[in-house]
Amino acid sequence: MKKITLFAMLILALLHASCKGGEERKVKNVATQYLTYFKNLEFDKARKLGTPNAVAFLDQMDKYIKELPEGKATQRRNALSKTSLNIKYVKLMGKKAEVRYQFEEKGRSHNAETLYLVQSDKGKWLVDEAVPQ
């Protein structure tokens, strides 16, 4: 009887761990897609991965980029295209998640930043620029 109970507890622990790993992977994938679109100034694609808070932020960034003189916008686009994304960690907090990331370019690392995500009622992870309460 003890062996069956111990075996059942082990199975439940493994299932719990695999589910958590699956959610972390989903969060990391959404964050990576969003940040890649952001880096490439593909705001329309990034908007599809965000909450209204993120969409408002992307609208501001889009407006800012469009107001730059063409030479400056091209310079900004070229500089961003040379960076690579490094996800430092993913932290799940129920229906909220925190992703620490850093852009790097030729051995030079930029300051690490934090991106917040929330899980919708349908289970989809979305980027939310607001700091969670």
MITIBA-928887 format. One record per residue (C-alpha): residue in one letter; x, y, z; residue number from 1. Coordinates in steps of 0.25 Angstrom, whole numbers. Layout:
N
@res: A&X: X&Y: Y&Z: Z&n: NUM
...
This chain:
133
@res: M&X: 0&Y: 0&Z: 0&n: 1
@res: K&X: 11&Y: 10&Z: 3&n: 2
@res: K&X: 18&Y: 7&Z: -10&n: 3
@res: I&X: 5&Y: 10&Z: -18&n: 4
@res: T&X: 3&Y: 23&Z: -10&n: 5
@res: L&X: 18&Y: 27&Z: -12&n: 6
@res: F&X: 17&Y: 24&Z: -27&n: 7
@res: A&X: 4&Y: 32&Z: -28&n: 8
@res: M&X: 10&Y: 44&Z: -21&n: 9
@res: L&X: 22&Y: 43&Z: -30&n: 10
@res: I&X: 13&Y: 43&Z: -43&n: 11
@res: L&X: 6&Y: 55&Z: -38&n: 12
@res: A&X: 19&Y: 63&Z: -35&n: 13
@res: L&X: 24&Y: 59&Z: -49&n: 14
@res: L&X: 11&Y: 64&Z: -55&n: 15
@res: H&X: 11&Y: 77&Z: -48&n: 16
@res: A&X: 25&Y: 80&Z: -52&n: 17
@res: S&X: 23&Y: 77&Z: -66&n: 18
@res: C&X: 10&Y: 86&Z: -66&n: 19
@res: K&X: 18&Y: 97&Z: -60&n: 20
@res: G&X: 30&Y: 95&Z: -70&n: 21
@res: G&X: 19&Y: 96&Z: -82&n: 22
@res: E&X: 14&Y: 109&Z: -77&n: 23
@res: E&X: 28&Y: 115&Z: -75&n: 24
@res: R&X: 31&Y: 111&Z: -89&n: 25
@res: K&X: 18&Y: 117&Z: -94&n: 26
@res: V&X: 21&Y: 130&Z: -87&n: 27
@res: K&X: 35&Y: 130&Z: -92&n: 28
@res: N&X: 30&Y: 128&Z: -107&n: 29
@res: V&X: 20&Y: 139&Z: -106&n: 30
@res: A&X: 31&Y: 149&Z: -100&n: 31
@res: T&X: 41&Y: 145&Z: -110&n: 32
@res: Q&X: 31&Y: 147&Z: -122&n: 33
@res: Y&X: 27&Y: 161&Z: -116&n: 34
@res: L&X: 41&Y: 166&Z: -113&n: 35
@res: T&X: 46&Y: 161&Z: -127&n: 36
@res: Y&X: 34&Y: 168&Z: -134&n: 37
@res: F&X: 37&Y: 181&Z: -125&n: 38
@res: K&X: 52&Y: 180&Z: -128&n: 39
@res: N&X: 48&Y: 179&Z: -143&n: 40
@res: L&X: 38&Y: 191&Z: -142&n: 41
@res: E&X: 27&Y: 181&Z: -146&n: 42
@res: F&X: 17&Y: 188&Z: -137&n: 43
@res: D&X: 5&Y: 182&Z: -144&n: 44
@res: K&X: 9&Y: 168&Z: -141&n: 45
@res: A&X: 13&Y: 171&Z: -127&n: 46
@res: R&X: 0&Y: 177&Z: -124&n: 47
@res: K&X: -7&Y: 164&Z: -126&n: 48
@res: L&X: 1&Y: 158&Z: -114&n: 49
@res: G&X: -3&Y: 169&Z: -105&n: 50
@res: T&X: -13&Y: 174&Z: -95&n: 51
@res: P&X: -19&Y: 188&Z: -97&n: 52
@res: N&X: -8&Y: 194&Z: -88&n: 53
@res: A&X: 3&Y: 188&Z: -98&n: 54
@res: V&X: -5&Y: 193&Z: -110&n: 55
@res: A&X: -5&Y: 207&Z: -105&n: 56
@res: F&X: 10&Y: 206&Z: -102&n: 57
@res: L&X: 12&Y: 201&Z: -116&n: 58
@res: D&X: 3&Y: 212&Z: -122&n: 59
@res: Q&X: 12&Y: 222&Z: -115&n: 60
@res: M&X: 25&Y: 215&Z: -120&n: 61
@res: D&X: 19&Y: 214&Z: -135&n: 62
@res: K&X: 16&Y: 229&Z: -134&n: 63
@res: Y&X: 30&Y: 233&Z: -129&n: 64
@res: I&X: 37&Y: 225&Z: -140&n: 65
@res: K&X: 28&Y: 231&Z: -151&n: 66
@res: E&X: 31&Y: 245&Z: -146&n: 67
@res: L&X: 46&Y: 242&Z: -147&n: 68
@res: P&X: 53&Y: 248&Z: -160&n: 69
@res: E&X: 55&Y: 236&Z: -170&n: 70
@res: G&X: 70&Y: 236&Z: -168&n: 71
@res: K&X: 68&Y: 234&Z: -153&n: 72
@res: A&X: 57&Y: 224&Z: -154&n: 73
@res: T&X: 66&Y: 216&Z: -163&n: 74
@res: Q&X: 78&Y: 217&Z: -154&n: 75
@res: R&X: 69&Y: 213&Z: -142&n: 76
@res: R&X: 64&Y: 201&Z: -150&n: 77
@res: N&X: 78&Y: 197&Z: -154&n: 78
@res: A&X: 84&Y: 198&Z: -140&n: 79
@res: L&X: 72&Y: 189&Z: -135&n: 80
@res: S&X: 74&Y: 179&Z: -145&n: 81
@res: K&X: 88&Y: 176&Z: -140&n: 82
@res: T&X: 84&Y: 172&Z: -126&n: 83
@res: S&X: 80&Y: 159&Z: -121&n: 84
@res: L&X: 71&Y: 155&Z: -110&n: 85
@res: N&X: 74&Y: 147&Z: -98&n: 86
@res: I&X: 63&Y: 143&Z: -89&n: 87
@res: K&X: 69&Y: 142&Z: -75&n: 88
@res: Y&X: 58&Y: 136&Z: -67&n: 89
@res: V&X: 43&Y: 134&Z: -67&n: 90
@res: K&X: 35&Y: 134&Z: -54&n: 91
@res: L&X: 21&Y: 130&Z: -53&n: 92
@res: M&X: 12&Y: 136&Z: -42&n: 93
@res: G&X: -2&Y: 129&Z: -45&n: 94
@res: K&X: -8&Y: 136&Z: -56&n: 95
@res: K&X: 3&Y: 146&Z: -57&n: 96
@res: A&X: 17&Y: 145&Z: -62&n: 97
@res: E&X: 30&Y: 152&Z: -62&n: 98
@res: V&X: 41&Y: 151&Z: -72&n: 99
@res: R&X: 55&Y: 157&Z: -70&n: 100
@res: Y&X: 62&Y: 159&Z: -84&n: 101
@res: Q&X: 74&Y: 166&Z: -89&n: 102
@res: F&X: 77&Y: 171&Z: -103&n: 103
@res: E&X: 92&Y: 169&Z: -107&n: 104
@res: E&X: 100&Y: 174&Z: -119&n: 105
@res: K&X: 114&Y: 169&Z: -122&n: 106
@res: G&X: 118&Y: 165&Z: -108&n: 107
@res: R&X: 112&Y: 178&Z: -102&n: 108
@res: S&X: 100&Y: 175&Z: -93&n: 109
@res: H&X: 89&Y: 186&Z: -91&n: 110
@res: N&X: 82&Y: 187&Z: -77&n: 111
@res: A&X: 73&Y: 175&Z: -74&n: 112
@res: E&X: 59&Y: 179&Z: -75&n: 113
@res: T&X: 46&Y: 173&Z: -69&n: 114
@res: L&X: 34&Y: 169&Z: -78&n: 115
@res: Y&X: 20&Y: 166&Z: -71&n: 116
@res: L&X: 10&Y: 156&Z: -77&n: 117
@res: V&X: -4&Y: 152&Z: -72&n: 118
@res: Q&X: -12&Y: 140&Z: -76&n: 119
@res: S&X: -26&Y: 143&Z: -82&n: 120
@res: D&X: -38&Y: 135&Z: -78&n: 121
@res: K&X: -36&Y: 126&Z: -90&n: 122
@res: G&X: -22&Y: 122&Z: -85&n: 123
@res: K&X: -15&Y: 131&Z: -95&n: 124
@res: W&X: -2&Y: 138&Z: -90&n: 125
@res: L&X: -2&Y: 153&Z: -94&n: 126
@res: V&X: 9&Y: 164&Z: -92&n: 127
@res: D&X: 4&Y: 175&Z: -82&n: 128
@res: E&X: 13&Y: 187&Z: -81&n: 129
@res: A&X: 7&Y: 191&Z: -67&n: 130
@res: V&X: 14&Y: 186&Z: -55&n: 131
@res: P&X: 6&Y: 175&Z: -48&n: 132
@res: Q&X: -1&Y: 179&Z: -35&n: 133
